[in-house]
Amino acid sequence: MYLVERLWGAVTTIISIVSLTPLPDELDFQHPLAVFEGDTASSVVAKGPRFHPPGAPRSDSFQCEYPDMVGWEPCSSKSNRKCWLRRTLDGKQFDIYTNYEKETPIGITRKYELELKDGSIEVNVTNKLANNGTSIHWHGIRQNQTMHMDGVNGITQCPIAPNDYFVYKFNVTQYGSSWYHSHYSVQYADGAVGSMTLHGPSSLEYDAAISPPLITTDWDQDILLNGRGNITNYSNLTKNKTAIANPYHITFEGPVRGKPVKKYLIRVINTSFDTTFVFSIDNHRLNVVSADFVPITPYKNTSLLVGIGQRCNVIVEANPEVYNKTDSLPTEGNYWIRTYIAPCKSSNTDCNGPEDASCGYERTGVLRYDSSSTAVPSSHPWQNTSLRCSDETYTDLHPILPWTVSSPINGASGQRFNLSFQASAKPPFPLAKWELSMEEDVFTPIRINYSDPTFFHLDNKGSWDPLWRIIPEDYTSQDWLIECILKTHLHGHDFAILEQAYNKTYNSSNLSLELDNPPRRDVVLMPRNGYVVIAFKADNPGAWLVHCHIAFHISEGLGLQIMERQDDADQLWPKPPKHGDAMEEAERVCSNWKAWYGNDSNWSPPGVKCPYENKEWCFQDDSGV
C-alpha cells in the first residue's frame, strides 16, 4: 500500500509469537497474548480433567481444561500420544482417530488481549497504529459457521480503525500448529504475525515439546529463525551497523546409558513474505507427524519443505547419527539448524545444495546438547538434500482420519482457474498485475472495498462488482467441489489434494485423481509447469478468500472469493431489521473505520503529493488483502 507502515521492530516485541502455551521469559523479543483479568481459563472451577499439556516444560503454567467433562481423564502418555481423553465408565476416547469436524471435547473459552503498536478462543484486538487499519486472520482455523470471525478486511469486516477494537471469538476443533497474521494489504510481512499451538494427540510418541515453535521467515534480504538472523551471511553487499545476535538455539538432553533415547516434538511454521524453505538439522532425522492441521502417518526424512503458510510437526530423537563409517560427530555437541531457500522464484537459487560452496546463509539456528555451550557448530549438512520447489512427496502424506471424496457436484473435472500475469497500460488499480480467473480474455484481479465488506451483501440477488472476484458455489453441505488451481491457501476449509502434477499440461480428460484418502492441507504449492486439483465439501456457508500466499502476489490481485451457499449464509447473518449481534458489531466497526478514513489528515502525510488522479488509490493502491 501507499502508506503501509514498517512494523517489524515494534510489532515483534508485542505479538511476534502467540501460543496457548506462554513463552519462556528469556525470549525478550517475543511475548504471548496478555490474558484478560477474570479470564474463564483462570476462574473456572475444575470438575472434569485439568492437566499440563503433554511434553510442555513444567515451568509452563498453561493447563488443558475440560470442566464439564466429568468422568473423563487424560490418556496421553510417553508411550501413547495418540490418545487425548478417555471416559472411565466405558473407555470411549477422543484420540487421533476422532473426526474433529463432527465430535470434539468440551473445553473452555480462553480470552486474550492483542494490541498492534507502532514501534472458543476470544481475542480482543486493539489497533494502535497511527496511519493504518488492520484485521487479524487465524490461519487454517475452519471458522465453521463463523465466517464473520475470519479476519479478512473488505470481505468479512471493515478494517479496525486506529484506536478501535474488534473481539474475535470462535470455536477451535482442530489441533496442531498454526499462526495468525494481519490480512490488511502486506502488513503481515512487516511483522504482524505470531504462532498458535493447539494441543492435541500425535501420531508418534515424544517425551518433550520444544517451545516456542520454530518460525522461519524472510525479512528484506535476511532469513530469520524466531526473529533472529544475520544478513551478512546472505549478502556481503549489506554493511552491518549493529550487534548481531547469536543464532536461535534449542537444547536436547543427550543419550543416557540404560535409558531410552529422548524424543522431542518440534513445530515448524513458515510465515514468509515470498520464500519457501527446506528445513533440516545436521545429523538428525525428522519424523513428520502432521501437515498443516492434519495428523498423518509418520514418515522419516532428512529434510522438510515448508511453503509459505504451511506448518509441520516433526519428532526428532536426541541421538545424532554419523553420515558414514569414516565420519564423526562434532566434539562440541552442537549442530546447525538449516533453512535453505527453495528456488521457487526462478530456476536458480543462491545455494544449490549442501555441496555448493556458496551456501552458508541457511545456518539460522543451533541444536545444542549443552545449554551452556556457545561454541559455533562444526557439523556438516546432510548430503543430497533436495531443494526442489515442491511440496513434500505426495505419497508420503497419509491422513490418519481418512476422507473418501465422492463424485463432485460441479462436474467430473470441476472448475478450472488460470493464473496469469499482465502488465496492463491501464490497470484497474495501480499495483494490479496478477489474476486468478476462469476467463482468458478479461483481466480480473481482486480488489476489495475496505468500507463495504462482502459480509454486508449476503442478501445480494444481482451481479457483483467484478473486482470483488466472487465465484458463487450454491450447493449443499454434503456436496464435494473440485477446483483446478494454483499455489494457494483456501480459507474456511481443509481440502483434499486429488492430483499434484509436475511437468504436465492440464487436460480435463486426462486427470489422475486420487479419491481414496488423498493428502489434505490448507496450503498447497503449485508445481512448476503443472497444476493442482483440490476438493472440499461445501459445508461452511459464507465468503471465503482463495489466494496465493506470496504476499506481493495477492497484493497485486492474485485471489478470488468463493461465495459458499449464499442463502444459508444470509440466514445465519441477516440484514436489518432481523440482524443479530454479529451484524451490529460489524456495522459499528465499519462506522468507525469510515469516520477515520474519511478524514484525509489521518493518513495523508503533510506536504506529500499523491501520485494518482484517483484519490482512493492514494490510500489503497493494491488489492487490500
C-alpha positions in Angstrom: 0.0 0.0 0.0 1.0 3.6 -0.5 1.1 4.3 3.2 1.8 0.9 4.8 3.9 1.4 7.9 7.0 -0.6 8.7 6.1 -2.6 11.7 8.8 -5.2 12.4 10.8 -3.5 15.1 7.8 -2.5 17.1 5.3 -5.3 16.5 7.6 -8.2 17.1 8.0 -7.0 20.7 4.3 -7.2 21.1 2.9 -10.1 19.1 5.7 -11.9 17.4 4.8 -15.2 19.0 1.4 -16.3 20.4 0.7 -19.7 21.8 -1.9 -21.2 24.0 1.3 -22.0 25.9 3.0 -19.0 27.5 6.6 -18.3 26.4 9.8 -18.6 28.4 10.9 -15.2 29.9 14.3 -15.2 28.2 12.8 -14.6 24.8 12.8 -10.8 25.2 11.7 -10.2 21.6 8.6 -12.4 21.8 5.6 -12.1 24.1 2.4 -14.1 24.4 -1.0 -12.5 24.2 -2.0 -11.0 27.5 -4.8 -12.8 29.3 -7.8 -10.7 30.4 -8.3 -10.4 34.2 -11.0 -12.7 35.3 -10.4 -14.9 32.2 -12.5 -18.1 32.1 -9.3 -20.1 31.9 -8.2 -19.0 35.3 -11.5 -18.5 37.1 -13.3 -21.8 36.2 -13.7 -24.4 39.0 -12.3 -27.6 37.6 -14.6 -30.6 37.8 -13.5 -32.5 34.7 -9.9 -33.1 33.6 -7.3 -30.4 34.1 -3.8 -31.2 33.1 -0.4 -30.0 31.9 0.0 -30.2 28.0 2.0 -33.3 27.1 5.7 -32.6 26.7 5.4 -29.0 27.8 8.0 -27.7 30.3 6.9 -27.8 33.9 7.6 -24.1 34.2 4.8 -23.5 31.8 1.6 -22.6 33.7 -0.8 -23.4 30.9 -3.4 -26.1 31.7 -5.7 -28.1 29.4 -9.2 -27.8 31.0 -12.5 -29.6 30.4 -14.6 -28.8 33.5 -17.9 -30.1 32.0 -16.4 -33.5 31.1 -16.9 -35.2 34.5 -15.9 -38.8 34.4 -13.2 -38.3 31.8 -9.4 -38.4 32.3 -6.3 -37.5 30.2 -4.8 -40.6 28.4 -1.8 -39.2 26.6 1.4 -40.7 27.8 5.0 -41.0 26.6 4.2 -44.5 25.2 0.9 -43.4 23.6 0.4 -39.9 22.3 -2.5 -40.9 20.0 -4.9 -40.7 22.9 -6.2 -37.5 24.4 -9.2 -38.1 26.7 -10.8 -41.3 27.9 -14.1 -41.8 29.7 -13.6 -44.1 32.7 -17.1 -45.6 32.5 -16.9 -47.2 29.1 -13.4 -46.4 27.7 -14.7 -44.1 25.0 -11.9 -41.9 23.7 -11.1 -38.6 22.0 -8.0 -39.6 20.1 -6.2 -39.1 16.8 -8.8 -41.2 15.0 -11.7 -39.0 16.2 -13.4 -36.9 13.4 -12.8 -33.5 14.9 -15.1 -31.9 12.4 -18.0 -33.7 13.9 -17.1 -34.5 17.5 -14.8 -32.6 19.9 -14.2 -32.4 23.7 -16.0 -29.6 25.6 -13.3 -27.2 26.7 -13.4 -23.6 28.0 -13.3 -20.1 26.5 -9.8 -18.5 26.6 -9.6 -14.8 26.4 -6.6 -12.9 25.1 -5.6 -9.3 24.5 -3.7 -8.2 21.4 -2.5 -4.8 20.5 -0.8 -3.7 17.3 1.5 -0.8 18.1 3.9 1.4 16.1 7.4 0.6 17.3 -14.0 -20.6 22.0 -10.7 -18.6 21.7 -11.6 -15.0 22.3 -9.1 -12.3 21.3 -9.6 -8.6 21.8 -7.6 -6.9 19.0 -6.9 -3.2 19.5 -5.3 -1.1 16.7 -2.7 1.3 18.0 -1.2 2.0 14.6 -1.2 5.7 13.7 -2.0 5.6 10.0 -3.3 2.2 9.0 -6.2 -0.1 9.7 -5.8 -3.8 10.5 -7.6 -7.1 10.8 -6.4 -10.5 12.1 -6.8 -13.8 10.3 -6.4 -17.1 12.2 -4.6 -19.1 9.5 -6.1 -22.6 9.0 -8.9 -22.3 11.6 -12.0 -23.6 9.9 -14.3 -20.9 11.3 -17.2 -23.4 10.7 -20.4 -21.2 10.7 -18.3 -18.2 11.8 -17.2 -16.6 8.6 -17.5 -13.2 10.2 -14.6 -14.1 12.5 -12.2 -15.0 9.6 -10.5 -11.6 9.9 -10.2 -10.5 6.2 -10.9 -6.8 5.9 -13.1 -6.0 2.9 -14.6 -9.5 3.0 -15.6 -10.4 6.5 -15.3 -7.0 8.1 -14.1 -3.4 7.7 -10.5 -2.8 8.9 -10.2 -1.9 12.6 -9.6 1.8 12.7 -6.7 3.3 14.7 -7.7 3.3 18.4 -10.7 1.0 17.8 -11.0 -2.7 18.6 -12.7 -5.9 17.5 -13.2 -9.1 19.5 -12.7 -12.3 17.6 -14.5 -15.3 19.1 -14.6 -18.7 17.5 -14.5 -22.4 18.3 -11.4 -24.5 17.9 -11.9 -28.1 16.9 -8.6 -28.8 15.1 -5.2 -29.3 16.8 -1.6 -28.8 15.8 0.4 -25.8 14.8 -0.5 -22.6 13.0 -0.2 -18.8 13.0 -2.2 -15.7 13.0 -1.4 -12.6 10.8 -2.8 -9.3 9.6 -4.8 -9.5 6.4 -4.5 -5.8 5.7 -2.5 -5.4 2.5 1.1 -6.7 3.0 1.1 -5.7 6.7 1.9 -9.2 7.9 5.2 -9.2 6.0 6.3 -6.3 8.3 5.9 -8.4 11.4 2.2 -8.5 12.3 2.3 -12.3 12.8 2.5 -14.9 15.6 2.2 -18.6 16.1 -0.7 -20.6 17.6 -0.3 -24.0 19.3 -3.5 -26.0 19.7 -2.7 -29.0 21.9 -3.9 -32.5 20.9 -2.9 -36.1 20.1 0.1 -37.0 18.0 0.6 -40.0 15.6 4.0 -40.7 17.2 5.2 -40.7 20.8 7.5 -38.0 22.2 8.9 -37.0 25.6 9.0 -33.2 25.4 8.0 -30.4 23.1 10.3 -27.6 22.1 8.6 -24.3 22.9 8.0 -21.9 21.4 7.5 -23.2 17.8 10.2 -22.5 15.2 9.1 -19.7 12.9 11.0 -19.4 9.7 10.6 -16.2 7.7 12.2 -13.7 5.5 12.9 -10.0 6.2 14.1 -8.0 3.2 17.2 -10.0 2.2 17.6 -11.7 5.6 16.5 -15.1 6.7 15.2 -15.3 10.3 14.5 -18.1 12.7 12.3 -16.9 15.6 13.2 -13.3 14.8 17.0 -13.8 14.7 19.2 -13.7 11.6 22.5 -12.4 10.2 22.1 -10.7 6.8 25.9 -10.7 6.3 25.6 -14.5 5.8 23.3 -13.9 2.9 24.6 -10.7 1.3 28.1 -9.2 1.6 26.7 -6.0 0.0 24.9 -5.1 3.2 27.1 -3.4 5.8 26.2 -4.3 9.3 26.0 -1.4 11.8 24.6 -3.2 14.9 25.5 -6.1 17.1 24.5 -9.4 15.6 22.5 -11.6 18.0 23.6 -15.2 18.4 21.7 -17.7 16.3 18.5 -19.0 17.9 19.1 -22.3 19.7 17.2 -25.2 21.2 18.5 -27.8 23.6 18.2 -31.6 23.8 19.1 -33.9 26.6 21.6 -36.4 25.2 21.5 -40.2 25.5 22.0 -41.7 28.9 23.2 -45.3 29.2 20.4 -47.6 30.3 17.7 -45.1 29.5 15.5 -44.7 26.4 16.6 -42.0 23.9 14.5 -38.9 24.4 12.2 -37.7 21.6 11.3 -34.1 21.0 8.3 -32.6 19.3 9.3 -29.5 17.1 6.7 -27.3 15.4 7.9 -25.7 12.2 6.0 -22.7 10.7 6.7 -20.7 7.6 5.4 -17.1 7.9 7.4 -15.6 5.0 6.7 -12.8 2.5 7.8 -14.8 -0.6 10.2 -17.6 0.5 9.7 -21.3 0.6 12.2 -23.1 2.9 13.8 -26.5 3.2 14.3 -27.2 6.9 16.9 -29.7 8.3 19.0 -30.4 11.3 22.5 -31.8 10.8 22.9 -35.4 11.8 19.2 -35.7 12.9 16.4 -37.3 11.0 12.9 -35.8 11.1 9.8 -37.9 11.8 7.0 -35.9 10.2 3.6 -36.4 12.0 1.4 -33.6 10.7 0.9 -31.4 7.6 -0.8 -28.1 8.4 -3.7 -29.1 10.8 -3.9 -32.7 9.5 -2.3 -35.6 11.6 -0.6 -38.1 9.2 1.0 -41.5 9.4 4.6 -40.7 10.4 7.3 -40.8 7.8 11.1 -40.1 8.2 13.2 -37.8 6.1 16.5 -35.8 6.5 14.8 -32.5 5.4 11.3 -30.9 5.1 10.0 -28.4 2.6 7.7 -25.8 4.2 5.9 -23.5 1.9 4.6 -20.0 2.9 1.7 -20.5 5.4 2.4 -24.2 5.8 3.2 -25.9 9.1 4.6 -29.3 10.0 5.1 -31.1 13.3 8.2 -33.3 13.5 9.6 -35.5 16.2 13.4 -35.8 16.5 15.4 -38.3 18.5 18.1 -36.9 20.7 20.6 -39.4 19.2 22.7 -37.8 16.4 23.9 -40.2 13.7 27.1 -40.2 11.7 26.7 -40.0 7.9 29.1 -42.8 7.1 31.7 -45.0 8.7 34.5 -42.6 8.2 32.5 -39.6 9.6 32.4 -38.5 13.3 30.1 -36.3 15.3 31.1 -32.8 16.4 33.1 -32.8 19.6 31.4 -29.7 20.9 28.0 -31.4 20.6 26.4 -28.6 18.6 24.5 -29.0 15.3 23.3 -26.4 12.7 19.6 -26.0 12.1 19.3 -25.1 8.4 16.6 -23.2 6.5 17.6 -23.3 2.8 15.8 -21.2 0.3 14.0 -23.4 -2.3 14.3 -21.9 -5.9 10.6 -21.2 -6.3 11.1 -17.8 -8.0 13.4 -19.0 -10.8 15.3 -22.0 -11.9 18.3 -20.8 -9.9 18.9 -20.4 -6.2 21.7 -18.8 -4.1 22.5 -22.2 -2.7 22.3 -25.2 -5.0 22.5 -27.8 -2.2 24.8 -28.8 0.6 27.7 -29.4 -1.8 27.6 -25.8 -3.0 30.4 -23.7 -1.5 28.2 -20.6 -1.8 25.9 -22.0 0.9 26.1 -20.7 4.4 23.3 -18.2 4.8 21.0 -21.1 5.6 22.6 -21.7 9.0 19.9 -19.9 11.1 19.8 -21.9 14.3 21.7 -24.3 16.6 20.7 -27.5 18.3 22.8 -27.9 21.5 23.2 -30.8 23.9 24.8 -28.5 26.4 22.7 -25.4 27.1 25.8 -23.5 28.4 27.8 -24.0 25.3 28.4 -21.0 23.0 30.7 -22.8 20.5 29.9 -22.5 16.8 28.8 -25.9 15.4 31.3 -27.8 13.3 28.6 -30.1 11.9 28.1 -30.7 8.2 24.8 -30.7 6.3 23.0 -33.8 5.1 24.2 -34.6 1.6 21.9 -34.8 -1.4 19.2 -32.6 0.2 16.7 -31.8 -2.4 16.0 -28.1 -2.8 13.3 -28.6 -5.5 10.4 -26.2 -5.2 7.7 -28.7 -4.5 5.6 -29.9 -1.6 6.5 -32.9 0.5 6.2 -36.1 -1.6 2.5 -36.7 -2.4 2.6 -40.4 -1.5 4.2 -39.7 2.0 1.1 -37.7 3.2 -1.4 -40.2 4.6 -4.0 -38.6 6.8 -4.8 -40.6 9.9 -8.5 -39.9 9.6 -9.4 -40.9 6.1 -11.6 -39.0 3.6 -13.2 -40.5 0.6 -14.1 -37.9 -2.0 -17.4 -38.7 -3.8 -18.4 -37.5 -7.2 -18.1 -33.7 -7.4 -21.3 -31.7 -7.8 -19.6 -29.2 -10.2 -18.6 -31.8 -12.9 -16.1 -34.6 -13.2 -13.2 -32.3 -13.6 -14.6 -29.4 -11.5 -13.8 -25.7 -12.2 -10.6 -24.5 -13.7 -8.9 -21.3 -12.6 -6.0 -19.9 -14.6 -3.1 -17.9 -13.2 -1.9 -15.1 -15.4 0.3 -12.0 -15.2 -0.4 -8.8 -17.1 1.4 -5.5 -17.1 -1.6 -3.5 -18.3 -1.2 0.0 -19.5 -4.5 0.8 -17.8 -4.7 -1.5 -14.7 -7.9 -1.4 -12.6 -5.7 -0.3 -9.7 -2.0 0.8 -9.7 -0.4 -2.4 -8.5 -2.7 -4.8 -10.4 -0.5 -7.4 -12.2 -1.9 -10.9 -11.3 -5.3 -12.7 -11.6 -6.9 -16.0 -10.9 -9.7 -16.3 -13.4 -11.9 -18.6 -15.5 -12.0 -16.1 -18.4 -9.0 -16.0 -20.7 -9.7 -12.7 -22.3 -10.7 -10.5 -19.3 -8.1 -9.3 -16.8 -9.8 -9.5 -13.4 -7.5 -9.1 -10.4 -9.2 -9.0 -7.0 -9.6 -5.7 -5.2 -11.8 -5.4 -2.1 -13.5 -2.3 -0.7 -12.4 -1.6 2.8 -15.5 0.3 3.7 -18.0 -2.1 2.2 -17.2 -5.8 3.0 -18.8 -8.7 1.3 -20.4 -9.6 4.7 -22.9 -6.8 4.2 -24.1 -8.3 0.9 -25.0 -11.8 1.6 -28.6 -11.0 0.5 -27.4 -9.7 -2.9 -29.6 -11.2 -5.7 -27.9 -9.2 -8.5 -24.5 -9.0 -10.1 -21.3 -8.5 -8.1 -18.6 -5.8 -8.5 -16.2 -7.5 -11.0 -13.2 -6.5 -8.8 -14.6 -8.4 -5.9 -14.0 -11.6 -7.8 -16.9 -13.6 -6.3 -17.5 -17.1 -7.6 -20.9 -18.5 -6.5 -21.0 -22.1 -5.2 -24.6 -22.8 -4.2 -24.7 -26.4 -3.3 -25.5 -28.5 -0.2 -23.4 -29.3 2.9 -22.8 -32.9 1.6 -21.6 -31.9 -1.9 -18.0 -32.0 -2.9 -16.5 -29.3 -5.1 -13.4 -29.8 -7.3 -11.1 -26.9 -8.3 -8.0 -26.9 -10.5 -6.0 -24.1 -9.1 -2.5 -22.6 -8.3 -0.3 -22.4 -5.2 -2.9 -21.3 -2.8 -4.5 -21.0 0.6 -8.2 -21.6 1.0 -9.9 -20.0 3.9 -12.7 -21.9 5.8 -11.6 -25.4 4.8 -9.1 -28.2 4.7 -9.0 -29.5 1.2 -8.1 -32.8 -0.3 -5.3 -32.7 -2.9 -6.6 -35.0 -5.7 -3.7 -34.5 -8.0 -0.5 -32.6 -7.9 1.0 -32.8 -11.4 4.6 -31.9 -12.3 5.6 -31.0 -15.9 2.2 -31.9 -17.2 -0.3 -29.9 -19.1 -3.8 -29.7 -17.8 -6.3 -31.8 -19.7 -9.7 -32.4 -18.1 -9.9 -35.8 -19.9 -6.6 -36.9 -18.7 -6.7 -36.4 -14.9 -5.3 -38.9 -12.4 -7.4 -38.1 -9.4 -6.8 -39.9 -6.0 -10.2 -40.0 -4.3 -9.4 -42.5 -1.5 -7.8 -40.7 1.4 -5.7 -38.2 -0.6 -3.4 -35.8 1.2 -5.1 -32.9 3.0 -3.8 -29.4 3.8 -5.0 -25.8 3.8 -2.0 -24.6 1.7 -0.7 -26.3 -1.4 2.2 -25.5 -3.8 1.7 -25.3 -7.5 4.3 -27.4 -9.3 6.3 -25.6 -12.0 4.8 -26.4 -15.4 2.0 -28.3 -13.8 -1.3 -27.9 -11.9 -3.1 -28.9 -8.7 -6.6 -30.3 -8.3 -8.2 -29.9 -4.9 -11.6 -30.8 -3.5 -13.6 -29.6 -0.5 -17.0 -30.2 1.0 -19.5 -27.2 0.7 -20.3 -27.4 4.4 -19.3 -23.9 5.6 -21.6 -21.0 4.4 -20.0 -17.7 3.6 -17.5 -15.8 1.5 -14.1 -17.4 1.6 -10.9 -15.9 0.2 -8.7 -18.1 -2.1 -5.3 -16.6 -2.6 -1.7 -17.1 -3.4 0.3 -16.8 -0.1 3.2 -14.9 -1.7 2.3 -11.6 -0.1 3.0 -9.4 -3.1 1.1 -11.7 -5.5 -2.2 -11.3 -3.5 -1.4 -7.7 -3.0 -1.2 -7.4 -6.8 -4.5 -9.2 -7.4 -3.9 -12.9 -7.3 -7.0 -14.2 -5.5 -10.8 -14.6 -5.5 -13.8 -15.1 -3.2 -15.8 -18.3 -3.1 -19.4 -17.5 -2.1 -20.4 -20.8 -0.5 -24.2 -21.4 0.0 -25.1 -17.8 -0.1 -28.7 -18.3 1.0 -27.6 -20.2 4.1 -25.1 -17.5 4.9 -27.8 -14.9 4.6 -29.9 -16.8 7.1 -27.0 -17.0 9.5 -26.3 -13.3 9.3 -29.4 -11.4 8.1 -29.6 -7.7 7.4 -31.7 -5.3 9.5 -34.2 -5.4 11.0 -33.5 -9.1 11.7 -29.8 -8.8 12.2 -28.2 -10.1 15.3 -25.1 -9.1 17.4 -22.6 -10.1 14.6 -24.0 -7.8 12.0 -24.5 -5.0 14.6 -20.8 -5.2 15.7 -19.7 -5.3 12.0 -21.6 -2.1 11.4 -20.0 -0.4 14.5 -16.5 -1.3 13.3 -17.3 -0.1 9.8 -18.8 3.2 11.1 -15.6 3.9 13.0 -13.5 3.0 10.0 -15.4 5.3 7.6 -15.1 8.2 10.1 -11.3 7.7 10.4 -10.7 7.1 6.7 -13.0 10.0 5.7 -10.6 12.4 7.3 -7.6 12.6 4.9 -5.3 14.1 7.6 -5.4 10.8 9.4 -3.5 9.0 6.7 -2.1 11.6 4.2 1.3 12.9 5.2 1.5 16.7 5.2 3.3 18.1 2.1 3.3 14.7 0.3 1.6 14.9 -3.1 -0.4 11.8 -4.1 0.9 10.4 -7.5 -2.5 9.2 -8.6 -5.5 11.1 -10.0 -7.9 8.8 -8.2 -7.9 9.9 -4.6 -8.9 6.4 -3.4 -5.8 4.9 -4.9 -3.7 7.3 -2.8 -4.6 5.3 0.2 -5.2 1.8 -1.3 -3.1 1.2 -4.4 -3.2 -2.6 -4.1 -5.9 -5.4 -3.6 -6.3 -4.6 0.1 -5.7 -8.1 1.3 
